[in-house]
Amino acid sequence: MEKSAPPPFTCPPPQRSSLREAALTHLARFGTTRQGLEQVLLRRLARWGQKATRAGDCAEAVAEQVAALHPVVTAVVDDMVRLGAVDDAVFARSRVRRLVRSGRSTRAVQAHLAAKGVAADVRDEALDTAVGALGPAERELCAALVLARKRRLGPFAREPVGLDEDETGRLTRQNKALGVLARAGFARDVAQRVLDMQGEEAEDWMDRLRAES
């Protein structure tokens, strides 16, 4: 005896066509990675499952339908990759430029891209090539300077250090500044170089970052 087909759902489940449309709509508004797009579509399935369950559909049948649609999500994402609408390398290079210009350290950039699902070799290639001719050490220095400018540290301090500041006060101020840069992922030698830099040299590095990125 053949097993009877399950009754239709109160809320029709997503189809490949609607998932593809959702993918294209998302990509028209946002840059993302393969993993990022997959998560967007899986969340869409999860929302449908919740809606169907609330409408009274059998929870087990809903869960089975969601699981059956996972390969469809993968296929839609594969389509977007083949079309070139999703390219982890392009995403990584663009994001590296943006993050460095915002003052993010190499460690922070790596962590951000890893969380987006970008493979290690793609992350490394983006870091090597995304910011023009700047080498790794120069890129890191520029990013640290951007953060120092945001936080008014070192050469970007609002007011020059008073002549009457004692050694304890100077060390306290410097340690606080080093702590800010360390928490952002910058090495001690990079942070110290930034804090010791004169304003004119710092601006020269900022000009170079703008020109390269």
C-alpha positions as CSV (number, residue, x, y, z in Angstrom):
1,M,0.0,0.0,0.0
2,E,1.4,3.3,-1.0
3,K,2.1,5.9,1.6
4,S,-0.4,8.8,1.3
5,A,1.1,12.2,0.4
6,P,1.1,14.7,3.3
7,P,-1.7,17.3,3.2
8,P,-0.7,20.6,1.6
9,F,0.7,23.2,4.0
10,T,-1.5,26.1,5.1
11,C,1.4,28.4,4.1
12,P,3.0,27.3,0.8
13,P,6.7,26.5,1.3
14,P,9.3,28.5,-0.7
15,Q,10.1,27.2,-4.2
16,R,13.4,27.3,-6.0
17,S,12.1,30.2,-8.1
18,S,11.1,32.3,-5.0
19,L,14.4,31.5,-3.3
20,R,16.3,32.6,-6.4
21,E,14.3,35.8,-6.5
22,A,15.1,36.4,-2.9
23,A,18.8,35.8,-3.6
24,L,18.8,38.3,-6.5
25,T,17.0,40.9,-4.4
26,H,19.5,40.6,-1.6
27,L,22.5,40.7,-3.9
28,A,21.1,43.9,-5.6
29,R,21.3,45.6,-2.2
30,F,24.2,44.0,-0.4
31,G,27.6,42.5,-1.1
32,T,28.0,39.1,0.5
33,T,29.9,35.9,0.5
34,R,28.7,32.4,-0.4
35,Q,28.2,31.6,3.2
36,G,26.4,34.9,3.8
37,L,23.9,34.3,1.0
38,E,23.3,30.8,2.1
39,Q,22.5,32.0,5.6
40,V,20.1,34.6,4.2
41,L,18.1,31.9,2.4
42,L,18.2,29.5,5.3
43,R,16.7,32.2,7.5
44,R,14.0,32.6,5.0
45,L,13.2,28.9,5.3
46,A,13.3,29.1,9.1
47,R,10.8,32.0,9.0
48,W,8.5,30.0,6.7
49,G,8.7,27.0,9.1
50,Q,7.8,29.2,12.1
51,K,4.9,30.7,10.2
52,A,3.6,27.3,9.0
53,T,3.8,25.9,12.5
54,R,1.9,28.9,14.0
55,A,-0.7,28.4,11.3
56,G,-1.3,24.9,12.6
57,D,0.7,22.7,10.2
58,C,2.3,19.6,11.6
59,A,5.6,20.6,13.1
60,E,7.3,17.3,12.0
61,A,6.1,17.8,8.4
62,V,7.3,21.4,8.4
63,A,10.7,20.3,9.7
64,E,11.0,17.7,7.0
65,Q,10.0,20.2,4.3
66,V,12.6,22.7,5.6
67,A,15.3,19.9,5.5
68,A,14.2,18.9,2.0
69,L,14.7,22.5,0.8
70,H,18.3,22.8,2.1
71,P,19.8,21.3,-1.1
72,V,17.6,23.8,-3.1
73,V,19.2,26.6,-1.2
74,T,22.7,25.2,-2.0
75,A,21.8,24.9,-5.7
76,V,20.5,28.6,-5.8
77,V,23.7,29.8,-4.1
78,D,25.8,27.7,-6.6
79,D,23.8,29.5,-9.4
80,M,24.7,32.9,-8.0
81,V,28.4,31.9,-7.8
82,R,28.4,30.7,-11.4
83,L,26.8,33.9,-12.5
84,G,29.5,35.9,-10.8
85,A,27.0,37.6,-8.5
86,V,28.7,36.1,-5.5
87,D,32.5,36.1,-5.4
88,D,34.3,35.7,-2.1
89,A,37.5,37.1,-3.5
90,V,35.9,40.3,-4.8
91,F,34.0,40.7,-1.5
92,A,37.2,40.2,0.5
93,R,39.2,42.7,-1.4
94,S,36.5,45.3,-1.1
95,R,36.0,44.6,2.6
96,V,39.7,44.8,3.3
97,R,40.0,48.3,1.8
98,R,37.0,49.5,3.8
99,L,38.2,48.0,7.1
100,V,41.8,49.3,6.8
101,R,40.5,52.7,6.0
102,S,38.3,52.5,9.1
103,G,41.3,51.6,11.3
104,R,41.1,47.9,11.6
105,S,44.2,45.8,12.3
106,T,45.2,42.8,10.2
107,R,44.1,40.5,13.1
108,A,40.7,42.2,13.2
109,V,40.3,42.0,9.4
110,Q,41.2,38.3,9.4
111,A,38.6,37.7,12.1
112,H,35.9,39.6,10.3
113,L,36.4,37.8,7.0
114,A,36.6,34.4,8.7
115,A,33.3,35.1,10.3
116,K,31.9,35.8,6.8
117,G,33.0,32.4,5.6
118,V,36.0,33.6,3.5
119,A,38.6,30.9,3.2
120,A,42.1,31.5,4.7
121,D,43.9,31.6,1.3
122,V,41.3,34.1,-0.1
123,R,41.7,36.3,3.0
124,D,45.5,36.3,2.7
125,E,45.3,37.2,-1.0
126,A,43.0,40.1,-0.3
127,L,45.2,41.4,2.4
128,D,48.2,41.2,0.1
129,T,46.6,43.0,-2.9
130,A,43.6,45.1,-1.8
131,V,45.4,48.2,-0.6
132,G,47.5,49.1,-3.6
133,A,51.3,49.0,-3.3
134,L,51.2,49.1,0.5
135,G,53.1,46.2,2.0
136,P,51.7,44.4,5.1
137,A,53.7,46.5,7.6
138,E,52.8,49.8,5.9
139,R,49.1,48.8,5.7
140,E,49.2,48.0,9.4
141,L,50.8,51.3,10.3
142,C,48.3,53.2,8.2
143,A,45.3,51.4,9.9
144,A,46.8,52.1,13.3
145,L,47.1,55.8,12.4
146,V,43.5,55.9,11.3
147,L,42.4,54.6,14.7
148,A,44.8,57.0,16.4
149,R,43.2,59.9,14.5
150,K,39.7,58.7,15.5
151,R,40.7,58.4,19.2
152,R,42.9,61.6,19.2
153,L,46.0,59.7,20.1
154,G,49.7,60.5,19.5
155,P,50.2,62.9,16.6
156,F,46.4,63.5,16.5
157,A,46.0,64.5,20.2
158,R,43.7,67.5,20.6
159,E,46.2,69.4,22.7
160,P,50.0,69.2,23.0
161,V,51.4,67.6,26.2
162,G,51.9,70.2,28.9
163,L,55.4,71.1,29.7
164,D,54.6,70.7,33.4
165,E,53.3,67.1,33.0
166,D,55.2,64.8,35.3
167,E,56.7,61.4,34.3
168,T,53.8,59.5,36.0
169,G,51.2,61.4,34.1
170,R,53.1,60.9,30.8
171,L,53.4,57.2,31.4
172,T,49.7,56.9,32.4
173,R,48.6,58.7,29.2
174,Q,50.9,56.6,27.0
175,N,49.8,53.3,28.6
176,K,46.1,54.2,28.0
177,A,46.9,55.0,24.3
178,L,48.9,51.7,24.0
179,G,45.9,49.9,25.5
180,V,43.5,51.3,22.9
181,L,45.7,50.2,20.0
182,A,46.5,46.8,21.6
183,R,42.8,46.0,22.1
184,A,42.2,46.8,18.5
185,G,44.8,44.1,17.6
186,F,47.9,46.2,16.8
187,A,51.3,45.0,17.9
188,R,53.2,46.9,20.5
189,D,55.9,48.1,18.1
190,V,53.3,49.4,15.6
191,A,51.4,51.2,18.4
192,Q,54.6,52.8,19.8
193,R,55.7,54.0,16.4
194,V,52.3,55.7,15.9
195,L,52.4,57.4,19.3
196,D,55.9,58.6,18.7
197,M,55.2,59.9,15.2
198,Q,55.1,63.6,14.4
199,G,52.0,65.2,12.9
200,E,53.5,65.9,9.5
201,E,54.7,62.4,9.0
202,A,51.4,61.0,10.1
203,E,49.5,63.1,7.6
204,D,51.9,61.9,4.9
205,W,51.0,58.3,5.7
206,M,47.3,59.2,5.7
207,D,47.7,60.8,2.2
208,R,49.4,57.6,1.0
209,L,46.6,55.4,2.3
210,R,44.0,57.5,0.5
211,A,46.0,57.4,-2.7
212,E,46.4,53.6,-2.5
213,S,42.9,52.6,-1.5
